[in-house]
Amino acid sequence: MNNPGNATPDRFPAQDRFADGAQYIAGRLTKGTSGRTHTVVDPATGADVLTYELAGPDDVDAAVAAARAAFPGWAGATPGERSDALHRFAAVLADRAEDFARAESLQCGKPLKLTREFDVPGTVDNAAFFAGAARHLQGQSAGEYSGDHTSYVRREPIGVVGSIAPWNYPLQMAAWKILPAIAAGNTIVLKPAEITPLTSLMFAQAATEAGIPDGVINIVSGTGREAGEHLVAHPDVAMTSFTGSTAVGKRVAEVATATVKRLHLELGGKAPFLVFDDADLDAAVNGAVAGALINTGQDCTAATRAYVQRPLYEAFVEKTAALMDTVRVGDPFAPGTDLGPLVGHVQRDRVAAFVDRARSYARVVCGGEAPEGDLKDGAYYRPTLIADAAQDSEVVQSEIFGPVLVVLPFDTDDEGIRLANDTPYGLAASAWSRDVYRANRATREIKAGCVWINDHIPIISEMPHGGYKASGFGKDMSAYSFEEYTQVKHVMFDNTAVAAKDWHRTVFGDR
């Protein structure tokens, strides 16, 4: 175990960096006006990182007004101009990579090697991708489909987008929501989770440094109940994009309905990890541990339900438990750490409660406890493997969002695919087999927005991310995401001087 130390300024001097406030409106930091404060806490040590004034409805109104004022100029820029600005933005993000990595590790508890190698490079790559996509906001020529009329389709920006991002990937979620929206010519107000606002604020500051006009990107750091709900309900917000739990997503949809907003929802997940009896067992074990423990299991695409065909079941359980026991839990800033803390003690205790309840109906093979000693003040929890739970049990059906993998056996291929589909969720899944026909069947029949074969968790900017069923609708990343933030307009030209008169005569007769 590594000593987590203290949340000292050498990790990231957040209090100094955000002395002017934790709201970013019209190109500058300001203080919130709710009359209440919130303290960001280092989950590795329990030390205070930043105390700031929360946003209230007035701050949301100001941010929406700034975005609305910036919209005509930004929407009216050429695709090339927006692309150039986003290329500069990607360069600034790359230049500030270490700052972003340290801030993300500090507020979330992610190992620094993860933020350096995954979160920050992925964000820079997203910026570069959407810089290119900005030049491809294409309509379609439809030609003369109606007599002497020519039709074509325009794709246009929607207006002000109000987005709400979760705490598990604050930097990447800011990128996934902001970049496609502004590449398409929209302006945006983003509300990050109040417990992890640092990198969203830095992201907006980097955009300003890159020359993106004031008001195009605005950040309001406040609670969901106050700032978030006001943002979703705001009459000047044309679209709402939300990532978070299915329960909160239902509330977002309910509020957005009152003003008939465009909705984009990326909600919960309970990803199945389906291992057929011809799979490479060692590869599957390694994939399961990596897929289950990524970001301390706080990932909606994390491997949470491993279904293993019976001939491999006991060996899979034994090898997975042994590998989990080698995972190094400790200080996110220590080079050797594999697994940091959960985002806070509330989340750690929630995960522990799931495991404790499972002891009455399943077998906790390894983990199932918080470490003591040097790590006792942090929100740590050991990698945990649960076996032999029933399909309808809580740990199989509910999103735990922690470093917990549940393993169940199955007999036939039909049964395995049926069990994989047997939750309300459908965000991601993986199947493990050396048989191309089995693998292809899994990709067809598993109901999820992404199905990996012989891997679990990788994502790329060029391909879409989004779910089926209770995991929501709409896509992040890729050209599909870009299109989410546009609206389609049909334009029709009368090519003759008499067509309008003829149409009038057809409808109304001679006059």
Secondary structure, DSSP 8 states (H G I E B T S, - for coil): --------TTT--HHHHTTT-SEEETTEEE---SS-EEEEE-TTT--EEEEEE---HHHHHHHHHHHHHHHHHHHHS-HHHHHHHHHHHHHHHHHTHHHHHHHHHHHH---HHHIIIIIHHHHHHHHHHHHHHGGG---EEEEEEETTEEEEEEEEE-SEEEEE--SSSHHHHHHHHHHHHHHTT-EEEEE--TT--HHHHHHHHHHHHTT--TTSEEE----IIIIIHHHHH-TT--EEEEES-HHHHHHHHHHHHTTT-EEEEE----EEEEE-TTS-HHHHHHHHHHHHHGGGG--TTSEEEEEEEHHHHHHHHHHHHHHHTT--B--TTSTT-SB---S-HHHHHHHHHHHHHHTTTSEEEE--S---GGGTTS-----EEEES--TTSHHHHS---SSEEEEEEE-SHHHHHHHHT-SSEESEEEEE-S-HHHHHHHHHHS-SSEEEES--S---TTS-B--EETTEE--BSHHHHHHHTEEEEEEEEE-SSSHHHHHHHHHH---
